[in-house]
Amino acid sequence: MPEAPLPLAPALTTLLGRASVPPRLLHAPGPGPQALSLAVAAALRAPDHGGLKPWRFVCIEGEARARLGELLAERLLARAPETPEARLDLERTKPLRAPLLVAAGAALRHDHPKIPAWEQEATAAAGIMNFLNALDAQGFGGCWLSSAALRDPMVKQALGFAPDDALLGWIYVGTPNADRPRPTRPSPDAYFRHWSPA
C-alpha cells in the first residue's frame, strides 16, 4: 500500500508555486523598504563557503530607471555603433518595464587561496534565488533577466561595482497581475537519480 503524501509546510507550498512573472505583467506597487529588507535577509542565508559575503543588490526605481535606460542605450551604441535607433529606444525603456529594477551581482575575491571566483558567483546566484523566493512569498512577482550590458565595464562602474566584480542579472520586481502565469513544471523524476558504485 503506497504511503499517504505528507502535508506540505506553508513555506514549501510557496516555493513549489513560485514562477517568474514577465515584466509586462508587473505593475505598481513594488516592494517597500521592509519587504526589500526581508528579501535581502533571505538572500544572505544562501550557502557561503568561507564567509566571503559576495551578495550585492542595487535597487533602481523612480526616475533613476530612466537615467539607467539612457546609460544602457549609450553603452549599446558604444559597443555596436551600427545599432538602429529603434533598438536603442528599446534599450532605453527596458528599466521602465517594472516598478523596481534590481541589479544583482557578486563582489568577488579573485585572489582567495581556497575559494575560486565561480564558487563566489554560485553563492551570489543562490542568494538571488532566495531574494526572488522571498519576494514571491510576500506577494510580489519577479523575473531574472540578462543582457550584454551586464558585462559592460561602464555599466558596472556606474552601478558601483568594481571592475573584477560580476553583474549576474537584472531582477524586475512589482505586483503581478491576478492571472499571473504559473507554468507547469516537468516531473522531478527525470532530474535526479541515485548513484550505485560499479
Residue pairs with C-beta under 8 A, 6 or more apart in sequence:
8 16
11 137
14 133
14 136
14 137
15 133
17 136
17 182
18 132
18 133
18 136
19 180
19 181
19 182
19 183
20 141
20 142
20 143
20 144
21 141
21 142
21 143
21 174
21 176
21 180
21 181
22 143
22 181
23 97
23 98
23 143
23 145
23 172
23 174
24 97
25 141
25 176
25 177
25 180
25 181
26 97
26 98
26 99
26 141
26 142
26 143
26 172
26 173
26 174
26 175
26 176
27 98
27 99
27 174
27 175
27 177
28 99
28 174
28 175
29 99
29 174
29 175
30 61
30 98
30 99
30 100
30 140
30 173
30 174
30 175
31 39
31 100
31 135
31 138
31 140
31 173
35 135
35 138
35 140
36 59
38 134
38 138
39 130
39 131
39 132
39 134
39 135
39 138
40 55
40 57
40 131
41 134
42 130
42 131
42 133
42 134
43 55
43 57
43 127
43 128
43 130
43 131
43 134
44 53
44 55
44 127
45 130
46 55
46 123
46 124
46 126
46 127
46 129
46 130
47 123
47 126
48 54
48 123
49 115
49 119
49 123
50 112
50 114
50 115
52 109
52 112
52 115
52 120
52 123
53 107
54 106
54 107
54 108
54 109
54 120
54 121
54 123
54 124
55 106
55 123
55 124
55 127
55 128
56 104
56 105
56 106
56 107
56 124
56 161
56 165
57 102
57 103
57 104
57 131
57 171
58 102
58 103
58 104
58 105
58 159
58 160
59 100
59 101
59 102
60 68
60 95
60 100
60 101
60 102
60 103
61 99
61 100
61 101
65 95
65 96
65 101
66 92
66 95
66 96
68 95
68 101
68 158
69 91
69 92
69 93
69 94
69 95
69 96
70 92
71 154
71 155
71 158
72 91
72 92
72 94
72 95
72 147
72 149
72 155
73 88
73 89
73 91
73 92
75 149
75 152
75 154
75 155
76 83
76 87
76 88
76 91
76 148
76 149
77 83
77 88
78 154
79 148
79 152
91 149
94 147
94 170
95 101
97 172
98 143
98 172
98 173
98 174
99 173
99 174
99 175
100 172
100 173
100 174
101 170
101 171
101 172
101 173
102 131
102 170
102 171
102 173
103 159
103 167
103 170
103 171
104 124
104 128
104 131
104 144
104 167
104 168
104 169
104 170
104 171
105 124
105 156
105 159
105 161
105 165
105 166
105 167
105 168
106 120
106 121
106 123
106 124
106 125
106 165
106 166
106 168
107 161
107 162
107 165
108 117
108 120
108 121
108 164
108 165
108 166
109 115
109 117
109 120
110 117
110 164
112 120
117 166
121 166
121 168
124 166
124 168
125 168
128 144
128 168
128 169
128 171
131 171
132 142
132 144
132 171
135 141
135 142
135 173
136 142
139 175
140 173
140 174
140 175
140 176
141 173
141 174
141 175
141 176
141 180
142 171
142 172
142 173
143 171
143 172
144 169
144 170
144 171
145 169
145 170
145 171
145 172
146 169
146 170
147 170
149 155
150 156
150 167
150 168
150 169
150 170
151 167
153 163
155 167
156 162
156 163
156 165
156 167
157 163
159 167
161 167
